[in-house]
Amino acid sequence: MHVLITGANRGIGAALAATYRANGADVTGTARDGSGDAMLDVTDPNSHAALARAMDGRAIDLLVCNAGVYLDKGQSLADGYGADMWAQTFAANVTGVFLSIQRLLPSLRLSDRPKIAIISSQMASDTHAPGGSYIYRGSKAAALNLGRNLAVDLKPAGIAVGIYHPGWVQTDMGGPSASITVDQAAGGLVQRFADLSLATTGCFETWDGQAHAF
């Protein structure tokens, strides 16, 4: 089994890579700083093209779109949320997800049972709207919508797509007060990805297997 994980140099991505390796999978973990198995800056189309060339002819059984940013934490509605912050966040969290999938489709099609897992957030849901973090929430909602629509278009090709809330995780992004560890999140997500099939494609689930409201 070949698993490709974007943003695998820290946090949930690193924990997922470690879990899959411990289970005997062949893992390609990407990082934009060159510290991973492969270089990928998800905001750079040329970087996507280079990764696709590196994967040419090699099957990918599971693509985990994990790389993302949360730049607007603590911003003020009165004078925060600058236009450049919107552009950077959507480039990573939305366009980056789409380009990862688009450029790696040839490798996914080489697998007998290809799957795509998009790491979104409960903050993508309009049922979880306590205010604030407008850019991050908007980007994760867009990633959720993207995944739902890709699930429709890729089903005839036999590619299942799932969208996941990883939990409130003790990472640099989630903070030390978060409710679960990265190992707990990774363990739950690995099981969710294993359960993903064409019968459940388009699902939006939590790390511990609960269906999440859209």
C-alpha positions in Angstrom: 0.0 0.0 0.0 1.4 3.4 -1.0 0.2 6.4 1.0 1.1 9.9 0.0 0.5 12.5 2.7 0.9 16.2 2.1 2.3 18.3 5.0 3.8 15.2 6.7 6.7 17.0 8.5 4.8 17.9 11.7 1.5 17.5 13.6 -1.2 15.2 12.3 0.6 14.6 9.0 3.8 13.4 10.8 1.7 11.2 13.1 -0.2 9.7 10.2 3.0 9.0 8.3 4.5 7.3 11.4 1.3 5.2 12.0 1.2 4.0 8.4 4.9 3.1 8.4 4.5 1.2 11.6 1.7 -0.8 9.9 4.0 -1.6 7.0 2.8 0.8 4.4 5.0 2.5 1.8 4.7 6.2 2.7 5.6 9.3 0.8 5.4 12.3 3.1 5.7 15.8 1.6 7.0 19.0 3.1 7.6 22.4 1.6 10.8 22.9 3.6 12.5 19.8 2.1 12.4 17.8 5.3 10.0 15.1 3.9 10.4 12.3 1.5 9.3 14.6 -1.3 9.3 18.4 -1.7 5.9 20.0 -2.1 4.8 23.6 -1.6 1.1 23.2 -2.1 0.7 26.9 -3.0 3.1 26.5 -6.0 1.8 24.9 -9.2 5.3 24.2 -10.3 6.0 22.2 -7.2 2.8 20.1 -7.9 4.1 19.5 -11.4 7.5 18.3 -10.1 5.9 15.9 -7.6 3.6 14.5 -10.3 6.7 13.8 -12.4 8.4 12.1 -9.5 5.3 9.9 -9.0 4.9 9.1 -12.8 4.1 5.5 -13.2 3.9 4.8 -9.5 0.5 3.9 -8.0 -0.9 5.9 -5.1 -3.5 3.9 -3.1 -4.3 6.7 -0.6 -3.7 10.4 -1.0 -4.1 12.4 2.2 -4.5 16.1 1.6 -3.4 17.3 5.0 -1.2 20.4 4.4 -2.8 23.6 5.5 -2.4 26.9 7.4 -4.4 28.7 10.1 -3.2 32.3 9.8 -6.1 34.3 11.2 -6.2 33.0 14.7 -6.9 35.9 17.1 -7.5 38.5 14.3 -9.7 41.5 15.1 -12.9 42.0 13.1 -12.3 45.8 13.3 -8.9 45.8 11.6 -7.7 42.3 10.9 -8.2 39.7 8.2 -6.1 41.4 5.6 -6.6 40.5 1.9 -3.1 38.9 1.7 -4.1 36.6 4.6 -7.2 35.5 2.7 -5.1 34.8 -0.5 -2.4 32.8 1.4 -4.9 30.7 3.3 -7.0 29.8 0.3 -3.9 29.1 -1.8 -2.9 26.5 0.8 -6.2 25.1 2.1 -8.3 25.1 -1.0 -6.2 25.5 -4.2 -3.5 23.4 -2.8 -5.9 20.5 -2.1 -7.3 20.7 -5.6 -3.9 20.8 -7.3 -2.7 17.9 -5.2 -5.6 15.8 -6.4 -5.6 17.0 -10.0 -1.9 16.4 -10.6 -1.8 13.0 -8.8 -4.9 11.6 -10.5 -2.8 9.5 -13.0 -1.0 7.8 -10.0 -4.3 7.3 -8.2 -5.8 5.7 -11.3 -3.0 3.1 -11.2 -4.3 1.7 -7.9 -6.8 -1.1 -7.6 -8.8 0.8 -5.0 -7.7 4.4 -4.9 -8.8 6.8 -2.1 -8.5 10.5 -1.3 -8.8 11.8 2.2 -9.2 15.6 2.7 -8.4 16.9 6.2 -11.0 19.7 6.7 -12.4 20.7 10.2 -15.6 21.0 12.2 -15.1 24.7 11.5 -16.1 24.0 8.0 -19.7 23.2 9.1 -22.3 25.9 9.2 -23.7 24.1 12.3 -20.5 25.0 14.2 -20.4 28.7 13.9 -19.4 30.5 17.1 -17.8 33.4 15.2 -14.3 34.5 14.5 -11.5 32.8 12.4 -13.4 33.8 9.2 -10.6 33.0 6.8 -9.8 29.6 8.2 -13.5 28.7 8.5 -14.1 29.9 4.9 -11.2 27.9 3.6 -12.2 24.7 5.3 -15.8 25.1 4.2 -14.5 25.4 0.7 -12.4 22.3 1.1 -15.4 20.4 2.3 -17.5 21.6 -0.7 -14.6 20.7 -3.0 -14.4 17.2 -1.6 -18.1 16.6 -1.9 -18.1 17.6 -5.5 -15.0 15.6 -6.4 -16.6 12.6 -4.8 -19.3 12.8 -7.5 -17.0 13.3 -10.4 -14.5 10.7 -9.4 -16.9 7.9 -8.4 -17.2 6.6 -12.0 -13.4 6.3 -12.0 -13.6 4.2 -8.9 -11.9 6.8 -6.7 -13.5 7.3 -3.2 -13.2 10.7 -1.5 -13.7 11.4 2.2 -13.6 14.6 4.2 -12.6 14.5 7.8 -12.6 16.5 11.0 -9.4 15.4 12.8 -10.5 16.5 16.2 -9.2 19.3 18.4 -5.6 18.1 18.4 -2.6 19.1 20.5 -0.5 20.5 17.7 1.0 23.9 17.0 -2.3 24.7 15.3 -4.6 23.3 17.9 -2.6 24.4 21.0 -1.7 22.6 24.2 -5.2 22.8 25.6 -6.7 20.7 22.8 -8.7 17.6 23.8 -6.8 14.8 22.0 -3.2 13.9 21.1 -1.8 13.6 17.6 -1.5 9.9 18.1 -5.2 9.6 19.0 -6.2 11.6 16.0 -3.9 9.7 13.7 -5.2 6.3 15.0 -8.8 7.3 14.5 -8.2 8.8 11.0 -6.3 5.7 9.8 -9.4 3.6 10.7 -11.7 6.1 8.9 -9.6 6.0 5.8 -9.6 2.2 5.9 -13.4 2.3 6.1 -13.8 4.7 3.2 -15.3 3.1 0.0 -17.3 4.0 -3.0 -20.4 3.3 -0.9 -19.4 6.1 1.5 -17.7 8.5 -0.9 -18.5 12.1 -0.1 -18.7 11.5 3.6 -17.9 14.1 6.2 -16.8 12.3 9.4 -15.0 13.0 12.7 -11.8 11.3 13.6 -13.7 8.9 15.9 -16.2 7.8 13.3 -19.2 10.1 13.8 -21.0 11.5 10.8 -20.5 15.3 10.9 -23.3 17.7 9.9 -22.5 19.7 6.8 
